[in-house]
Amino acid sequence: MSETGLDIAELLKQARTQMYEGRFDAALSTAMAVLQEEPENIDALYMKAVCERYLDQNDKAMASINQLKTLSPDFGRAYQEEGHIFRVIGDDESALAAYRRACQCNPVLQASWKAQADILEGRGQLDAAAEMRGQEQRIAAMPKPLVGVSHLLHEGKLIKAENACRHFLQKNPQNVEGMRLLADIGARLGILEDADFLLESAIEFEPDNIQVRIDYIQILRKRQKFSEALKQSELLYQRDTADPVFQSLYAIESMQTGDYEKALDLFEKVLQRLPNDPVTLTSRGHALKTFGRHDEAVSSYQTAVQSDPGYGDAYYGLANLKTYRFSDEELRLMEAQEQGNRLSYQNRIHICFALGKAYEDRKDYDTSFGYYQRGNELKRVQSRYDADQMTAELDHQITACTPALFENQSGKGCDAPDPIFILGLPRAGSTLLEQILASHSQVDGTLELPNILSLAHRLRRQKQASNDSLYPENLHGLEADQLRAMGQEFIDSTRIHRQNAPYFIDKMPNNFRHIGLIKLILPNAKIIDARREPMACCFSGFKQLFAEGQEFTYGLNEIGRYYSDYVGLMDHWDTVLPGAVLRVQHEDVLDDLEGQVRRMLDYLGLPFEQACIDFHQTKRAVRTASSEQVRQPITKASVDLWRHYETYLQPLKHALGQEILEPQQ
């Protein structure tokens, strides 16, 4: 019910009925009644656009679609309706682009596949049309309940999709497509273990189902079960070593396990079949960057841009090198693409962040901030981040992880001394600390490992009858053998990422939320808090487009609140676990590298080695945004960069608060 007592769900149902009956004037009035109550109701806006098209109000229909795309950039039916409008006005080229976008957002939009096939057949492009027709027929053959689940899934209605899919599987427990869809829903909800189990079971039922195996590989990769993902990708590759899809998958999984030579060789094979494919060229650029082959990475990204001037990931690949400077021609090309109407939503995000970096390098900070802000606004529309929910989650750690917890559970975990956790906020200097310590002969650098977050998620899913999460309260009740087993599981499951050193680093920044859990299951683990001056840290995060996660960075208020909450929680850990965490201030490392290196090594109980000072000479794969920066000597170039943008950063200062900006001495 709305505030005025109108039943919105009933009105939407009424509008649908009126549309099915062809009463578009009535349906439009009903949709408008909904929009008067809820101006951003996606379903009502969509129905309004459809009715306007049927009533020959194409300009109004297009305005409704543009509003809808702004509110929900991945809403496939908006692009489908845009395609229908373009066909009505005789612009088949724009219609094709809209239908393609619709199918990218929602692959089960049968009408969009059919429309593409019809247009292409009319042009005599029969091979391409046949491919579209095949997709149309595939959807037609799907059980209608699963088509409905797919629509809900791709429109972000995950809980409704999950309920509908589970209902279908209760009646059809071995339906592989249903299992695949439920796994996809689980993955989007972050329930990766369930998705893993579902896909593994689906493969047992249909071992030759290629899409299921591809989905399985992607889930294994998200869980960082890289050896198993590599095995599965190799199975596909051996089926047809000339298939570029299988070659690309095998290349990506080879890269994840550190076999960059094999990955690069496989990317070359793909490019032999698909010359100048921008996706492959960009993936190859990422691999070369990670491997430290800077010039070749630049060349690969540039070739991708030349192949597809609208491929935003390649532009951002160049920007994310941090050391690359865009030419005048590249700048003009990016701006032309961003100002046009042919970019996909994701490509527009990438190009906005790349333009922000390009103008930053030219010291045009006003224009730079405009693009950073636009990129963040676009990204935030896609995000489900809730700052209040995050504050509550971190406060929950403070109230549950009491001195009594650590007193009662002390000494019960796995006594392995191997792990070194470097945590804090992204862009706080953690990659630099990792590179310094991984240059020591007794320390392996690894990745931002998800294992602690996964364990916390497992504990969180243990529900009470009230449906409230037990974690972290349930830490109080864990037995010694449970804590020991969890610690041992962490040691065992992370072994694949290690070489032969006795110690290894996990630099997942978000682990700061779970220091209590870490110290209970791994009491001898070392923890380093990578801390950076708040304005510099937060602004650096704001202007960084992360591959995934870190959704708190896409707004100045959000990132400021997150930093403030982080400081509050770290203060709590210092109180209940005195001396357990070593805080390393980024600015101190820049001012006194050797002093801070010795301080860290003393904390870790390791002898001094000159290689830690000469960290930029260490040859190793680095997979974070700072990969190029940590291959160079210490520089203070970006310490006060945020001050050039200070006039725009009042929301950030307000969110941080004076206690954070001017801490008591």
SVG drawing of the C-alpha trace seen along z (x, -y; Angstrom):
<svg xmlns="http://www.w3.org/2000/svg" viewBox="-9 -25 79 63">
<polyline fill="none" stroke="black" stroke-width="0.4" points="0.0,0.0 1.2,-3.5 1.0,-6.4 -2.3,-7.5 -3.8,-4.0 -3.5,-2.9 -2.6,0.7 0.3,0.3 0.6,4.1 -3.1,4.2 -2.8,1.2 0.1,2.7 -1.8,5.9 -4.8,3.9 -2.6,2.1 -1.2,5.4 -4.7,6.8 -5.7,3.6 -2.7,3.9 -3.4,7.6 -6.9,6.5 -5.6,3.8 -7.0,1.0 -3.9,-1.1 -5.6,-4.4 -6.9,-2.8 -3.6,-1.1 -1.7,-4.4 -4.0,-6.1 -3.5,-3.3 0.3,-3.4 0.2,-7.2 -1.7,-6.7 1.1,-4.5 3.7,-7.0 2.0,-9.8 2.5,-7.7 5.9,-6.3 7.6,-8.4 10.5,-5.9 8.4,-2.7 10.2,-0.6 7.3,1.6 4.9,-1.4 7.4,-3.4 7.9,-0.4 4.1,0.1 3.8,-3.7 6.3,-3.5 4.6,-0.5 1.2,-2.2 2.7,-5.4 4.2,-3.4 0.9,-1.6 -0.9,-5.0 1.6,-6.4 3.2,-8.7 6.7,-7.8 8.5,-10.9 6.8,-10.4 7.6,-6.7 11.3,-7.4 11.4,-9.9 9.9,-7.3 12.5,-4.8 15.3,-7.2 14.1,-7.8 13.7,-4.1 17.3,-3.4 18.6,-6.1 16.8,-4.5 17.6,-0.9 20.5,-0.6 20.4,3.2 16.6,3.4 16.6,5.4 12.9,4.8 13.7,1.1 16.1,1.6 13.7,4.1 11.0,1.4 13.5,-1.1 14.2,1.3 10.5,1.5 10.2,-2.3 13.2,-2.5 11.6,0.1 8.3,-1.9 10.1,-5.1 12.2,-3.1 15.6,-3.2 16.6,0.5 20.3,-0.2 19.4,-1.7 16.8,0.9 19.5,3.7 21.8,2.0 18.9,1.7 17.9,5.3 21.5,6.4 21.7,4.4 18.4,5.9 19.8,9.5 23.0,8.6 20.9,7.5 18.4,10.3 19.2,13.3 15.7,14.7 13.9,11.8 12.5,13.8 11.0,10.9 14.5,9.2 16.1,12.3 13.1,12.6 13.3,8.9 17.1,9.2 16.5,12.3 13.7,10.5 15.9,7.4 18.9,9.5 16.9,11.8 15.5,8.7 19.1,7.5 20.1,10.9 22.5,11.6 21.2,15.2 24.0,16.7 23.7,14.0 19.9,14.3 20.1,18.0 22.0,17.6 19.4,15.2 16.6,17.5 18.3,20.4 18.3,18.3 14.6,17.5 13.8,21.2 15.9,22.1 13.8,19.8 10.6,21.1 11.6,24.6 12.3,23.6 9.7,24.4 7.7,21.2 8.2,21.1 12.0,21.0 11.6,18.2 9.8,16.3 12.6,17.1 15.1,15.8 13.2,12.5 13.1,12.0 16.8,12.9 17.9,10.5 15.7,7.7 17.4,8.0 14.4,9.4 16.5,12.1 14.3,13.2 11.3,13.6 13.5,15.4 14.8,17.7 11.4,18.6 10.0,19.3 13.0,21.4 12.8,23.5 9.1,24.0 9.9,25.3 12.7,27.6 10.4,29.1 8.4,30.5 11.3,31.1 14.3,31.9 16.6,33.0 16.0,30.2 19.5,29.0 18.4,25.6 16.5,25.0 19.6,26.0 21.8,23.7 19.4,20.7 19.2,21.3 23.0,21.4 23.2,18.1 20.8,16.6 22.9,18.0 26.0,16.5 24.4,13.1 23.3,13.3 26.9,14.3 25.9,17.8 28.8,19.4 29.0,22.7 25.4,23.6 26.0,22.5 29.1,24.7 27.1,27.7 24.2,27.1 26.4,26.9 28.5,29.9 25.3,31.9 24.0,30.5 27.2,31.7 26.6,35.2 23.2,35.2 24.4,33.7 28.2,34.0 28.0,32.6 26.1,29.5 28.6,26.8 26.9,23.8 26.6,25.6 30.3,26.4 31.2,22.8 29.1,21.5 30.8,24.0 34.2,22.7 33.1,19.2 31.9,20.1 35.0,22.1 37.0,19.0 34.9,16.7 35.6,19.1 39.3,19.0 39.3,22.8 41.7,22.2 43.2,25.6 39.7,27.1 38.6,24.3 41.8,25.0 40.9,28.7 37.4,28.0 38.5,25.5 41.1,28.0 38.3,30.6 36.5,28.2 39.6,27.2 40.4,30.9 36.9,31.3 37.9,28.9 41.3,27.3 40.4,24.9 37.3,23.5 38.1,19.8 35.6,19.9 37.4,22.9 40.8,21.4 39.9,18.2 38.5,19.9 41.6,22.1 43.8,19.0 42.0,17.2 42.2,20.1 45.9,20.6 46.5,17.0 44.7,17.4 47.1,20.2 50.2,18.2 50.9,19.9 51.1,16.6 53.1,18.1 50.4,20.7 47.7,18.0 49.4,15.7 49.9,18.5 46.2,19.4 45.2,15.8 47.4,15.7 45.5,18.8 42.2,17.0 43.4,14.0 44.5,16.2 40.8,17.2 39.3,13.9 41.8,11.2 41.6,8.0 38.9,9.3 38.7,6.4 37.7,8.7 40.6,11.1 43.1,8.2 42.0,6.6 42.2,9.9 45.7,10.3 46.5,6.8 45.5,7.6 47.7,10.7 50.7,8.8 50.2,6.0 50.0,8.5 53.1,10.3 55.0,6.9 55.3,6.6 54.1,3.0 54.9,2.0 53.2,5.2 50.2,4.6 49.9,1.0 50.1,2.3 47.4,4.9 45.0,2.4 45.6,-0.1 44.9,2.5 41.6,3.3 40.6,-0.4 41.6,-0.5 39.4,2.5 36.4,1.2 36.6,-2.5 33.7,-2.0 35.2,0.8 35.6,-0.9 37.4,1.9 40.4,1.3 40.5,-2.4 40.3,-1.8 43.0,0.9 45.3,-1.9 44.2,-4.3 44.6,-1.7 48.2,-1.2 48.5,-4.6 51.6,-5.4 50.0,-5.7 49.2,-9.1 46.5,-9.4 47.2,-11.2 45.1,-14.1 43.6,-11.8 42.7,-9.2 41.2,-11.8 39.0,-13.1 38.0,-9.6 36.9,-8.8 34.9,-12.0 33.2,-11.4 32.2,-7.9 31.0,-9.1 28.9,-11.8 27.3,-9.5 24.3,-7.2 25.8,-3.8 27.8,-2.9 26.7,-0.1 26.2,-1.1 29.3,0.7 31.5,-0.7 30.3,-4.2 31.3,-3.6 34.8,-2.5 35.3,-5.4 34.1,-7.9 36.7,-6.7 39.4,-6.6 38.5,-10.2 38.7,-11.2 42.3,-9.8 43.2,-11.4 42.2,-14.9 43.8,-14.4 47.1,-13.7 46.6,-17.0 46.0,-18.8 42.5,-19.8 41.0,-18.8 37.5,-20.3 36.9,-18.3 38.5,-15.3 36.2,-15.4 33.2,-15.7 34.0,-12.5 34.9,-10.7 31.6,-11.8 29.7,-10.7 31.3,-7.3 30.6,-6.9 27.0,-7.9 26.5,-5.4 28.1,-2.7 26.1,-3.5 22.8,-3.0 23.9,0.7 24.9,1.1 22.8,2.5 25.2,1.0 23.5,-0.2 25.7,-2.3 23.3,-2.0 23.4,1.8 27.2,1.8 27.4,-0.4 25.1,2.0 27.2,5.0 30.4,3.4 28.7,2.3 27.5,5.9 31.2,7.0 31.9,4.5 29.0,5.7 29.6,9.4 33.4,9.6 33.9,8.8 36.9,9.3 35.1,12.3 34.9,13.9 38.7,13.9 39.3,14.9 37.0,17.9 38.1,19.0 41.8,18.3 44.2,20.8 41.6,23.1 42.3,22.6 44.9,23.9 48.4,22.9 49.9,22.5 52.0,19.3 52.0,19.1 49.4,16.4 50.2,12.7 47.0,10.6 47.3,7.2 44.0,5.4 42.3,2.1 40.7,0.1 41.5,0.5 44.0,-2.2 45.6,-2.5 49.0,-1.2 48.4,2.5 49.8,3.6 53.0,1.7 53.3,3.4 52.7,6.8 55.3,6.2 57.8,5.1 57.2,8.2 56.8,10.6 60.4,9.6 61.6,11.3 62.9,14.8 60.6,16.3 57.3,14.7 55.1,15.6 52.8,13.0 49.5,14.5 46.1,12.7 43.2,11.0 42.0,14.4 38.2,14.8 38.5,17.6 37.9,15.6 34.9,13.8 33.6,17.2 33.9,18.7 32.1,15.6 29.4,16.1 28.9,19.7 28.7,18.8 26.2,16.0 23.9,18.4 23.3,20.3 19.9,18.8 17.8,18.6 14.1,19.2 13.7,15.4 15.7,15.5 18.3,13.2 21.9,14.1 23.9,15.7 27.3,14.5 29.3,13.1 27.5,14.1 27.9,17.8 31.7,17.4 31.1,17.7 29.7,21.2 32.2,22.8 34.1,25.8 37.9,26.1 37.8,28.7 35.6,26.5 37.9,23.5 40.9,25.7 39.3,27.2 38.4,23.8 41.9,22.6 43.3,25.8 40.8,25.4 42.2,21.9 45.8,23.2 44.9,26.1 42.6,24.2 45.1,21.4 48.1,23.7 47.6,23.6 48.6,19.9 51.9,20.4 55.3,21.3 57.8,22.7 58.2,19.9 57.2,20.6 54.9,17.5 52.4,16.1 50.3,13.0 46.5,12.7 45.8,9.0 42.0,9.1 41.3,5.6 37.8,6.4 39.2,8.9 39.3,6.1 35.7,6.8 36.5,10.3 39.7,9.9 37.9,11.5 37.2,14.6 40.8,14.7 42.4,14.5 40.1,17.3 40.8,19.8 44.4,18.7 45.7,17.3 49.3,17.1 48.5,15.2 50.0,11.8 47.8,8.8 49.0,5.5 46.5,2.7 47.5,0.6 46.3,-2.9 46.3,-6.0 45.4,-9.6 41.6,-9.6 41.0,-12.2 43.8,-10.7 42.6,-7.2 38.9,-7.9 39.4,-10.0 41.8,-7.4 39.1,-4.8 36.4,-7.1 38.4,-7.5 39.2,-3.8 36.8,-1.5 37.1,1.9 36.7,5.1 34.1,6.2 33.0,5.6 34.1,2.4 30.7,0.9 31.1,-1.6 33.6,-3.5 31.0,-4.8 29.9,-7.8 31.7,-10.4 29.3,-10.1 29.4,-6.3 33.2,-6.0 33.6,-8.6 31.1,-6.7 32.9,-3.4 36.3,-4.8 34.8,-6.2 33.2,-2.9 36.5,-1.1 38.4,-3.3 35.9,-2.7 36.1,1.1 39.9,1.1 39.9,-0.9 37.7,1.8 40.1,4.6 43.0,2.6 41.0,2.6 40.0,6.2 43.1,7.6 45.9,5.3 49.1,5.7 47.5,8.1 47.5,5.7 50.4,3.6 49.3,0.4 51.4,-0.9 50.8,-4.4 51.3,-4.8 52.8,-8.3 55.3,-6.9 56.4,-4.3 57.0,-7.1 58.9,-9.2 61.1,-6.4 61.0,-3.2 63.8,-1.4 62.5,-2.3 59.0,-1.0 60.4,2.1 62.5,3.0 59.4,2.3 57.3,4.7 59.9,7.4 60.5,7.1 56.7,7.6 56.8,10.6 59.9,12.0 61.9,12.0 65.5,10.9 66.1,7.8 66.7,8.3 67.8,5.6 65.4,7.1 62.5,5.5 64.0,2.1 64.6,2.9 61.0,4.2 60.5,2.6 63.1,5.1 61.1,8.1 59.7,10.1 56.2,11.4 52.7,11.2 50.7,8.3 47.0,8.3 45.7,5.1 45.3,1.6 48.7,0.7 50.6,3.3 52.7,0.8 53.3,-1.6 54.9,1.1 57.3,1.9 58.8,-1.5 60.8,-3.2 58.9,-5.0 57.3,-8.3 55.2,-10.9 53.5,-12.1 50.0,-11.3 50.1,-12.0 48.2,-15.3 46.5,-14.8 43.1,-15.1 43.7,-18.7 43.3,-19.6 39.8,-18.4 39.1,-19.8 36.3,-22.2 34.2,-19.1 34.9,-17.0 32.8,-18.6 30.4,-15.6 33.4,-13.4 34.7,-15.7 31.3,-15.8 30.9,-12.0 34.4,-11.5 33.8,-14.0 36.3,-16.0 37.3,-13.2 38.6,-11.3 40.1,-14.3 41.7,-15.8 42.3,-12.8 43.1,-13.6 46.8,-13.3"/>
</svg>
